[in-house]
Amino acid sequence: MYDWNDLRFFLELSRQGKLVRAASRLHVDHTTVSRRITALEKQLDVRLFDKSPRGYQLTDAGLRLLPMAEEIEARSNRLYQDIAGKDARLSGTVRVSVPEALGSQVIAPRIAEFRQLHPDIEIELVAETRRISLSKREADIAINLARPESGRLIAWKLVDYQLKLYGEQDYLQTHTPINSIDDLTQHAFVSYIDDLIEMPELRFFESTIKNANVVFRSTNVSAQFNAILNGTGLGLVHCFMAQRQSKLQLILPEKICVDRSYWLLVHEDLRHVARVDAVCGFLTQVLRENRSLMMGE
């Protein structure tokens, strides 16, 4: 029989990835964390972590143990609330995978507000242009551009958003006027690097603007945005980014518009873990109350 107190050490190391960080969260020495993990592995007769230069990564056995340990943690918190009649403080780390533009422009500015509500929950925001596996615990929550087609995932639609064609004022004043789609052939464009994009939902540029003269490409949305803002060329920009820049002008809005949606995904094993539930609720609130901004209205 294993000592279930060791699960606290297992959970914190799985979330932090490093002994020193886990020890700091648990208010113990890092050697204590190492000793308790070793004891748990010996009692269960499995290896739970692989050590690499990046830190401690869960093995397959560790990934199987993780949702069960989190359920024990959640039940322990509920027991404390029900029996002691007190609110157990929500704490721990929640890793959230989000599209880069959304994370930097909409979610990050609201983190201070979340911290006031839940000071003991640490949010790790991972900006990716590739799909993150929640089943492999690469993240606890993901905001994707489409509903998942398979897997033990719970998903709900957060909000619709739009991308439209924009250009910087000085650029537009010194180049051929744009009155129709045909006029776009006289202009330079900024876009993604197609062969480095894993999300098919991001491959919208070529299907929206035919035969464009793309002069700058980047996998980074902020790099694209700054290039457009500084007159490198025209580009499809998230409305929630463009709305805040008076230097950008909207081009042919009735003819060029890309409609997309953000979906929140969480593994069903984590849905009722208190800290994860708190972050899910916060993200849902932030996105839904910013609908007008997301649609460029």
N, C-alpha and C positions, 0 to 999 in steps of 0.2 A: 504494500500500500504506500502511495506517495504522500508527502506532506503538502496539503493543498495551499498552505501559505506560500509555498514556492511558486505558485502560479502568478502571484503578484509580481515577482521578479521576472518571470517569463514574459508576462504581458508588457511590462515597461521596457524591457530590452527589445522586444519585437517592435515597439513603437518608436523607440529612440535610435536603435541601431548601433549604439555605442555604450560601453560599460560606464564611462564617466557620466554621460548624460542621464542614463537610467539611474545611476546611484544618486545623482543630484536630485532627481524627482522623488526618489524614495527616502532621501535623507539618511543614506548609509554610505559606507565606503565602497569603492568599486570592487574591491576584493570580496566583499560580502555578496555582491550580485553574482560575481563569477562562481563563488563557492555554491550558492543556492541553485544556480543553473546546472552546474555539474552534478549536484545531488539529485536534482529532478531528472536529468538525463539517465543517471545510474538507476534510479528507482523505476523509471519507465522502460529502461533498456533500449533507448533510441537516442540518436543525435538530433537535437532540436535546432541547432544553428550551425551555419558554415561561417567561418571567419575569413574576411577578405580585406584588402586595403580600404574598401568603402565602409567597413564595419561588419556587423553581425547580420547575416541574411538567414531567413527561415528555411529549413530543409522541408522536404515533402511531409515529414512527420510533424514538423513544427506548424506547417500550414493546416494540417488536419486538427492539431490541438487548439489552434488559435480561436476558432469560433466557439468551441466548447468552453475554453477558459473565459472568454468574454461573456458567455451566458452565465457562468458562475459568478462573475463580477457583477453583472446586472442584477442577478437574483439577490446577491449579498446587499447591494444598495437598496433594493426594494424591501428586503427584510428589515434593514435598519430604519427605513422610513415608516414602515407599517408598525413595527414593534416598539421602536423608541419614540415614535410620534414626531420625528424630526426630519428635516430635508437633508439628505445626504448631498454633500457638495459635489457638483459635477466637476470632474477633473480628467486630465489625460490629453493625449495628442490625437488629433483627427487630420488625416491627410486627404486633401481634396484635389482632384485632377480637374482642371478647367481649361478651356481655350484661352490662349494668352491675352487677347484683347479684352475679353470679359473679365478675366482675373485682375488685370492691372488697372482697367478703367472704371469698373463698376463695383467689384467685390472688395478689392484692397482698400479703397477709401472708406469702407464701412466697418473694417475690422475693429477699429477703436470702439465703435458702438457695441460690437459683440463682446469685446473684452470687459466692458462695464457690466454686462449681463452675466458673463461667465468668466471671471478672471483666472480660473484654474484650468481652463481648456485652451490648449495651444493648437492653432490652426496652421498646418503646413500646406501652402498653395503651390501646386505643381502645374506649370503651364506646359502643355504638350500639343504637338500637331500629329501625334500618333495615338492609337487607341491604347488605353490603360486597362489591364486586366484586374478587375475587382476580385475575381476568384482566386488569383495568385497573391492577393493582398498588396498589389502595387499601390493601391490607394484604398481609402475607406469609402469615399464618395466620389462620384464622377459626374461632371456636367458634360453631356455629349450633344452632338448635333442631330441625333436620331434615336428613336426608341430601339432598345436591344431586341434582337430576333430570337435569342436563346439564352440559356443560363439561368441560374437561381437568383435572378435580380428583380428588385422592385423598382419601378420607374414611373415618373409622372412628368407631364409637360409643365415647364416653368413659365415660358413666355415666347411669343413670336418676336422676330427682329428682322430688320432689313439692311441690305447694303445697297448704296446708290453710287452713281458716278460723280466724282468731285474733281475739281481742279483749283489750284491756287490762283488768287486774283491777278498777280503780276504776270504769271504764266499765260493766263487767258487773254490778258490785254495785249500781249506781244506775239500771239499766234493766231492762226486762222480762226475766225468766228465759227461757232458750232450752232447750226440751226437744224441739222438733221443727222441721222446715223451715218450717212455717207461722208460727212465732214470729219468724222473721227479718223479717217485714213491719213489725215494730215497731221496727226498728233502722236506724241510719245506716250507710253504707258508704263505703269509700275504693277507688278504682279508677283505671284508665288513661283517657286521652283517646282515645276510639276512632278518631276521624278523623285522628289524628296518628301512628297505629301502622302501620308498613309490613309488619311480620312477622305473618302470619296466625296463627302459633302463640301470639301474645300475646293474641289475642282470645278469651279463655276465660271471662271474668267473667260476661257476660250469659247464656252458655249453661250456666253452672254454678249461678248464683243468679238465679232469675227475679224480674223486677219489683222489683229492689233500689232502695232510696232512697239513691242515691249523692250525697253532700254535698261530696265533694272528689275531684278528679281530677288526675293528673299523669303526664307521660311518664317521670318519674324514679322508679325503684323505691325509692331511699333516701328521697325525699320522701314517698311513700306509706307506707313503713315507719315513719317518724318520726311521721306523722300518726296512724297506728294506735296506736303506742306511747304517744302522748300523749292518747289517748281521743277522737279525732275521730269514730271509728266502727270498725266491723269491716272486715276485709279478708282477701283471699287472700294469704298470705305464703309465700315460699320457706322450706321447713323448715330449711335450713341457716342462715337468718337468725334465725328464731324460736327455735331451740334454745338460743341464747345469751342470751335475754332472759327472766328469771324473771317479769317483769311481764305477759307474754303468756300467755293461756290458750287451749288448743285447744277448738274448738267443733264438735260433731257430726262427729267424725273418721270415723265409719263411713259417713256419708252424703255428706259433702262432701270431695272430694279430686281434685286435678288431677295427672295423670301426664304427665311430659315427659321428654325425653332431650337430652343435649348431644352434639353431633357435632363432631369436629375435621376441618377442611378445609384442604388445602394444594394449591397448583397443582403439577401433575406436574413442571414445569420446575424447581421449587424443592425438591422432596422430598429430594434428595440433597445439597443445599447444606449444608455442615457446621453452620453456626450455626443454620439453620432446623431441621435435624434434631435438634439439641440442645434447642431450645425445644419442639419437638413431643414429644420424649421426656419432658421435664420436666412439661409440661401433662398428658400422659397419666397419668403417675405420680401427680401431685397429685390429679387427679379420681378415679381408680380407688381410691386408698387412703382416700378420704373418702366411700365409698359409704354407710355408715351415717348419717353426718351429712346427706348429700343427701336421704336417704329419710325423715329424721326418726325414725330408730330409736333 
